[in-house]
């Protein structure tokens, strides 16, 4: 009887572990993938804020599966191009969609 309870408890623990390990978002992404995108977004924003040309305040950064989308408005094409270049140079970025508008 005791052995039966131990085996049942073991299977229950394994089952619960499997459920938690396979959790995904509605888009089918794991928590690790979402966290990776958040890290990429933070790194890109930091680069934009640190750059004297871009100064990142008017640029929004969104990341999904390693693809970064830049939106917002800047004063020149040079600033727009520099923002795209900084995003492309960030570790983990697979592709950049530079949708920044020039005012």
N, C-alpha and C positions, 0 to 999 in steps of 0.2 A: 504494500500500500504506500509506503513512504517513497519507494522508488518511482511509483506511478506519479505521485505529486511532484517529484523533482523533474521528471521528464515533461510533465504538463507545464510546469513553471518555465522550463527552458524553452519550449516551443512558443509559449506566450511572449517571452522576452524577445526571442528572435523575430516573431511576427511584428511586435511593436517597433522594433529597430528597423525592420524592412519598410514599414509604413513611413516612419520619420525620414529615412534616407531617400525615399523616392518622392518626397513632397516637391511639387512644382507649382509655379504661378499659373494663372489662367492662360498665359501665352506659351506655356510648356517649358518654361525656364526654371532651372534650379536656383536655390538661394545663392549658391556660389557664383552663378552667372550674373545675377542681379547685383551682387556685391562687387564683382569685377567691373561692371559698367559704372557703378557709383564711384569706384576708385579712379577710373579713366576720366570721368566727368570732373572730379575734384582736381586731378592733375592738370587737365586742360585749362580749367578756370584759374588755377594758380599761375600757370604760364602766362595767361592773358593779363592777369592783374600785375604781374611782375614786369611785363614788357613796357618800356616807356612810350613806344609808338601806339600800342593798342590800348593799354590801360583798362581793359576788359569790363568796365562798368555797364556799357550799353549792349553787351553781347550775352546772349543766352546759350547755354551748352546743354544738349541732351545726348545721351548715349544709349544705343540699343544694339546688343550683340556685337560690340566693338565698333559700330558705325556711329560717328559723331556728327551731329547736326548743329550748325552754328546759325543763329538768327539774331536779329536786332538791326541797329542802324549805326553807321559810322560816317565820318566826314570825307573820307577819300578811298580811292581804289587801293592805294598803298596799304592803308590800315586793314582793309578787308583781306587783301592777299597775305599780309603778315599774320593775321589771325588764323587763316587756313593753314599756313606754313607751320605755325606753332602747334596747331592741333595734330597735323600729320606727323610731326616729330615726337609725339608723345607715345610712350611704350603702351602697347596693347591696342592702339588704334588701327583698325583694318581699312577704314574708308572715311573720308570727310565730305559732308554735304554742306558747302558754304552758301547759305541762303541769306547772308548779311546784305542789307540794302544800303546804298550810298545816299546820304541825305542831300 
